[in-house]
Amino acid sequence: MNKTSKISLSIAFLLIIALIGLLAYNYHQLQDTKQEIKEIEQVMEFEKQASIQEFEELNRQYEEFYIETNNDSLLKLIDEEKQKVKQLLQELKTVKATNARRIKELQKELGTVRGVLKQYVAQVDSLNTVNKKLAQENVKVKRQYESATQTVKQMEEKNAELDKIIGMASILEAREITIKTLNDKGKETKRLKRISGLEICFVILRNITAERGEKNIYIRINDPNGNVMSTSENNVFEFEENKIVYSAQKSIAYGGENTPVCMYYKFNSPLEKGTYNIGIFADGNLIGSTGFVLK
């Protein structure tokens, strides 16, 4: 072997040793890289699982939050966000841990829906506060309404009682009633056989609450047997929602002051002994009564 061959062999040997060293180095580097990749994958898997837990917790919050409000508009919005969380959660569970870019995007979306949830929580809290205040105000208003209703009822009762009192006060009164028995010539007589008529005089008293104007005054004369004496069965007027027969009628002008009135009745049949009763009526009310005896 010549000198040149020896040199070539030495160089080849050195190259082989260098190559082996390089391969060994690259192998160790590869193992280190694989270890690093494995560690990175473990970290990414850990982050993925953490994100999954966050999504699941967010989904649970949405479920609980759904129960806490009965606002239809918010329920619809929350339901939409809840479906979105479920979709993101399903994708996150299936995405590879090495897909760091998509995981980051999902994490970002997680932050977005969490922010939306906070907004909804704030809205519900605000609505609950308003509803609570409204409920309290409704109770207050209801009590005020009930109190006002009771007051109105009491006032109506008082007004009804007052109207009744005023109504009673406005009823006319006939006083100073005098009865004269008359003969055919209109002169007073006490002899039964000569009596042919009656003169009934009275005073309608002053009444500032009574209605002014024309008044129809009616007189009913009852004989000793209780029968109403009348010239016609058609002579009737209203009294206590009934039509009853009168003996005599007269229209007068009443101005609220003492008003003297005289009315006359002519008998159309022979009289008998006994007590005769007279009732005086106006405005549908009995305003005076008296009686007299024929012997």
Residue pairs with C-beta under 8 A, 6 or more apart in sequence:
1 9
41 97
41 98
44 97
44 98
44 100
44 103
45 97
47 97
47 103
48 92
48 95
48 97
48 103
51 92
51 103
51 106
51 107
51 110
52 89
52 92
52 93
54 110
55 85
55 88
55 89
55 92
55 110
56 89
58 85
58 110
58 113
58 114
58 117
59 82
59 85
59 86
59 89
61 117
62 78
62 81
62 82
62 85
62 117
63 82
65 78
65 117
65 120
65 121
65 124
66 75
66 78
66 79
66 82
68 124
69 75
69 78
69 124
69 127
69 128
71 124
71 127
74 120
74 123
74 124
74 127
77 120
78 120
81 113
81 116
81 117
81 120
84 113
85 113
88 106
88 109
88 110
88 113
91 102
91 106
92 103
92 106
95 102
95 103
95 106
97 103
166 209
169 207
169 209
170 207
170 209
170 210
170 211
171 207
171 210
171 283
171 285
171 287
172 204
172 205
172 207
172 210
172 215
172 254
172 282
172 283
172 285
172 287
173 204
173 205
173 207
173 287
173 288
174 202
174 203
174 204
174 205
174 261
174 280
174 282
174 287
174 288
175 202
175 203
175 205
175 288
176 201
176 202
176 203
177 200
177 201
177 202
177 278
177 280
177 288
177 289
177 290
178 200
178 201
178 202
179 198
179 199
179 200
179 278
179 290
179 292
180 188
180 198
180 199
180 200
180 201
181 188
181 189
181 190
181 195
181 197
181 198
181 292
181 294
182 188
182 189
182 195
182 196
182 197
182 198
182 199
182 264
183 189
183 194
183 195
183 196
184 194
184 196
186 197
188 199
189 195
192 271
192 273
192 294
192 295
195 267
195 271
195 294
196 266
196 267
197 264
197 265
197 266
197 267
198 221
198 264
198 265
198 267
199 262
199 263
199 264
200 219
200 248
200 262
200 263
200 264
200 265
200 278
200 280
201 260
201 261
201 262
201 263
202 260
202 261
202 280
202 288
203 258
203 259
203 260
203 261
204 215
204 217
204 252
204 254
204 258
204 259
204 260
204 261
204 282
204 287
205 258
206 256
206 257
206 258
207 256
208 256
210 254
210 256
211 283
212 254
212 255
212 256
213 253
213 254
214 251
214 252
214 253
214 254
215 251
215 252
215 253
215 254
215 282
215 283
216 237
216 249
216 250
216 251
216 282
217 249
217 250
217 251
217 252
217 261
217 263
217 280
217 281
217 282
218 237
218 246
218 248
218 249
218 280
218 281
218 282
219 246
219 247
219 248
219 249
219 263
219 265
219 278
219 279
219 280
219 281
220 228
220 244
220 245
220 246
220 247
220 278
220 279
220 281
221 228
221 229
221 247
221 248
221 265
221 276
221 277
221 278
222 228
222 229
222 276
222 277
222 278
222 279
223 229
223 272
223 274
223 276
224 272
224 273
224 274
224 275
224 276
225 274
228 244
228 245
228 246
228 247
229 247
229 265
229 267
230 245
230 246
230 247
231 247
231 266
231 268
233 245
235 245
235 246
235 247
235 249
236 243
236 244
236 245
236 246
237 243
237 244
237 246
237 249
237 281
237 284
238 284
239 281
239 284
239 286
240 284
246 281
247 265
248 263
248 264
248 265
250 261
250 263
252 259
252 261
271 294
272 294
273 294
273 295
274 293
274 294
275 291
275 292
275 293
276 291
276 292
276 293
276 294
277 289
277 290
277 291
278 289
278 290
278 291
278 292
279 286
279 288
279 289
280 286
280 287
280 288
280 289
281 287
